[in-house]
Amino acid sequence: MIHNLPPQRPVTARHLNLESELLDYLAEASCQPEADTRIPALGQLSSELHVSVSKLREQLEVARVMGLVSVRPRTGIHRQDYNFMSAVRLSLFFALASDITAFDEYSDLRKHVEMSFWHEAVARLTDEDKLRLRQLVALAWEKLRGSPIRIPHAEHREFHLTIFSRLDNVFVRGLLEAYWEAYEAVELNKYADLAYLSEVWSYHERITEDIIRGDVDSSLRAFEEHTKLLPSYHNEHRGNGAVK
């Protein structure tokens, strides 16, 4: 056992090397919530940071892809609130482009993350959130029982993300948001038979009523059971390397 460790100073943006002058600049600015979100023009930044404009352009594109800045012709460059999803999405999409079956592994990660944070997330839901879950179930059934039948994907995505919407953890929310981006990328939102969708929404209805009734353990069991539907459906409809 190690004793009498010297006190350490808190790590700040200045002590982390992000290997990008612009990212260092953005990180430091994010530590000052009262600072203007507008970023100076690249020419001004070049003088301030002692970096060439061409190099800043490259770093700006990285920051844009990571969702750290917005770049618009009239309003200029603005710093954005940190979100984990943008960085995860880019890496995940690269993995899917290399091997579409990587979706199965990420889907398994998503399942375990949701199960781990389920009780905490449900405890934070408001009455309005619970009512919204019930409304989403009703909207989904309306689409599935209509003529013509429509796939309630928007409701599916919102249903799951609503459950975790009050969770104060940007990394968990980012992982889950990236999952739904990938779900759409592999087109699982487009190809599904009615029997599968009906079973999925029967589980969603059960999850909702369990949450409203306050039986969180039962809602978690229903969630775990319903996640087993996707792998079997996914595997049965994969052919020639493509997800259908």
C-alpha positions in Angstrom: 0.0 0.0 0.0 1.3 3.5 -0.9 1.2 6.1 1.8 1.7 9.9 1.9 1.1 10.6 -1.7 1.8 14.3 -2.5 -1.3 16.3 -3.3 -2.0 16.7 -7.0 -3.3 19.8 -8.7 -6.5 19.3 -10.6 -6.0 18.6 -14.3 -7.1 21.5 -16.4 -7.3 22.1 -20.1 -3.8 23.6 -20.0 -2.4 20.3 -18.7 -3.9 18.1 -21.4 -2.2 17.9 -24.7 -4.8 17.5 -27.4 -2.3 17.7 -30.2 -4.3 20.5 -31.8 -3.9 24.2 -31.0 -7.6 24.8 -31.9 -8.8 22.0 -29.7 -6.7 23.3 -26.8 -8.2 26.7 -27.4 -11.8 25.3 -27.4 -11.2 23.2 -24.3 -9.9 26.2 -22.4 -12.8 28.3 -23.6 -15.3 25.6 -22.4 -13.9 26.0 -18.9 -15.3 29.6 -19.0 -19.1 29.2 -19.4 -19.5 33.0 -19.5 -17.2 33.3 -22.5 -18.7 34.2 -25.9 -19.4 31.1 -28.0 -18.3 32.9 -31.1 -14.8 32.0 -32.3 -12.6 34.6 -33.9 -11.8 34.4 -37.6 -9.0 32.1 -38.6 -6.7 35.0 -39.4 -7.1 36.4 -35.9 -6.7 33.0 -34.4 -3.6 32.3 -36.4 -1.9 35.4 -34.9 -3.2 34.6 -31.4 -2.2 30.9 -31.4 0.9 31.2 -33.6 -0.4 28.6 -36.1 -0.8 28.9 -39.8 -4.3 29.4 -41.2 -4.0 26.3 -43.4 -3.2 24.2 -40.3 -6.1 25.8 -38.4 -8.4 25.0 -41.3 -7.5 21.3 -40.9 -8.0 21.5 -37.1 -11.3 23.3 -37.6 -12.6 20.4 -39.8 -11.8 17.9 -37.1 -13.5 20.1 -34.5 -16.6 20.4 -36.8 -16.8 16.6 -37.3 -16.5 16.1 -33.5 -19.5 18.5 -33.0 -17.4 20.9 -31.1 -18.0 23.9 -33.4 -20.6 25.0 -35.9 -19.5 26.8 -39.1 -22.0 28.9 -41.0 -21.4 31.4 -43.8 -23.2 34.4 -42.1 -22.8 33.7 -38.4 -19.2 32.4 -38.5 -17.7 29.9 -36.2 -19.3 29.1 -32.9 -18.3 26.8 -30.0 -20.9 24.1 -29.2 -21.6 22.3 -26.0 -19.7 19.1 -25.7 -21.5 16.0 -26.9 -20.0 12.5 -27.0 -22.2 11.2 -29.8 -20.5 13.0 -32.7 -17.1 11.4 -32.0 -18.5 8.0 -31.3 -20.7 8.1 -34.4 -17.7 8.8 -36.7 -15.7 5.9 -35.3 -18.7 3.6 -35.2 -19.6 4.3 -38.9 -16.0 3.6 -39.9 -16.2 0.2 -38.2 -19.6 -0.5 -39.9 -18.1 0.5 -43.3 -15.3 -2.0 -42.7 -17.5 -4.8 -41.3 -21.3 -4.4 -41.1 -21.5 -7.2 -38.5 -19.8 -4.8 -36.0 -23.3 -3.6 -35.4 -24.0 -6.7 -33.4 -21.1 -6.0 -31.0 -22.2 -2.3 -30.6 -25.8 -3.5 -30.1 -24.6 -5.8 -27.2 -22.7 -2.8 -25.7 -25.8 -0.7 -25.9 -27.9 -3.4 -24.2 -25.5 -3.7 -21.2 -25.2 0.1 -20.9 -28.9 0.5 -20.8 -29.4 -2.3 -18.3 -26.6 -0.9 -16.0 -28.2 2.6 -15.9 -31.8 1.5 -16.1 -32.8 2.1 -12.5 -31.1 5.5 -12.3 -32.6 6.6 -15.6 -36.1 5.6 -14.7 -35.9 7.2 -11.3 -35.3 10.6 -13.0 -38.2 10.4 -15.3 -41.0 13.0 -14.8 -44.7 12.4 -15.0 -44.6 14.2 -18.4 -41.9 11.8 -19.6 -43.9 8.8 -18.6 -47.0 10.2 -20.4 -44.8 10.7 -23.5 -43.8 7.0 -23.4 -47.5 6.1 -23.3 -48.2 8.5 -26.2 -45.3 7.0 -28.3 -46.8 3.5 -27.8 -50.2 4.7 -28.9 -48.7 6.4 -32.0 -46.7 3.2 -32.9 -49.8 1.0 -32.7 -51.7 3.5 -34.8 -49.1 3.2 -37.5 -48.9 -0.6 -37.3 -52.7 -1.0 -37.4 -53.2 1.6 -40.1 -53.7 1.2 -43.8 -51.1 1.2 -45.2 -49.0 -0.1 -42.4 -46.1 2.3 -41.5 -42.9 1.4 -39.6 -42.9 3.4 -36.3 -39.1 4.0 -36.3 -39.2 7.6 -35.1 -41.3 6.5 -32.2 -39.0 3.6 -31.5 -35.9 5.8 -31.3 -37.6 8.4 -29.2 -39.1 5.8 -26.9 -35.7 4.4 -25.8 -33.9 7.8 -25.7 -36.7 9.3 -23.6 -36.1 6.7 -20.9 -32.5 7.9 -20.6 -33.1 11.6 -21.4 -32.8 12.8 -17.8 -29.7 10.9 -17.1 -26.9 13.3 -16.2 -24.2 11.5 -18.0 -23.1 12.8 -21.4 -21.2 9.7 -22.2 -24.0 7.3 -21.7 -26.4 9.5 -23.7 -23.8 9.8 -26.5 -23.3 6.0 -26.7 -27.1 5.5 -26.9 -27.7 8.2 -29.5 -24.9 6.8 -31.6 -26.6 3.4 -31.5 -29.7 4.8 -33.1 -27.7 6.5 -35.7 -26.1 3.2 -36.6 -29.5 1.4 -36.4 -30.6 3.7 -39.2 -27.3 3.4 -41.1 -27.7 -0.4 -41.4 -31.3 0.2 -42.4 -32.9 -1.8 -39.6 -35.4 1.0 -39.5 -36.6 0.2 -43.0 -36.9 -3.6 -43.1 -39.1 -5.4 -40.6 -42.0 -7.7 -40.7 -45.3 -7.0 -38.9 -44.9 -9.9 -36.5 -41.6 -8.6 -35.3 -42.7 -5.0 -34.9 -45.9 -6.1 -33.1 -43.8 -8.1 -30.6 -41.4 -5.2 -30.1 -44.2 -2.8 -29.3 -46.0 -5.2 -27.1 -42.8 -5.2 -25.0 -42.6 -1.4 -25.2 -46.2 -1.2 -23.9 -45.3 -3.5 -21.0 -42.2 -1.5 -20.2 -44.2 1.7 -20.1 -46.9 0.4 -17.9 -44.4 -1.2 -15.5 -42.6 2.2 -15.3 -45.8 4.1 -14.6 -46.8 1.6 -12.0 -43.4 2.0 -10.3 -42.3 -1.6 -10.9 -38.8 -0.8 -12.2 -37.5 -4.3 -11.9 -40.3 -5.7 -14.0 -39.7 -3.0 -16.7 -36.0 -3.9 -16.8 -36.9 -7.6 -17.2 -39.1 -6.7 -20.1 -36.4 -4.6 -21.7 -33.9 -7.4 -21.4 -36.3 -9.9 -23.0 -37.1 -7.5 -25.8 -33.4 -6.9 -26.7 -33.2 -10.6 -27.6 -35.6 -10.1 -30.5 -33.1 -8.0 -32.5 -30.2 -10.4 -32.8 -32.3 -13.2 -34.0 -34.1 -10.9 -36.5 -30.8 -9.4 -37.5 -29.1 -12.7 -38.2 -32.1 -14.2 -40.1 -32.2 -11.3 -42.4 -28.5 -10.9 -43.2 -27.5 -12.1 -46.6 -24.4 -11.6 -48.7 -22.9 -9.4 -46.1 -25.8 -6.9 -46.0 -28.3 -6.2 -43.3 -31.9 -6.3 -44.4 
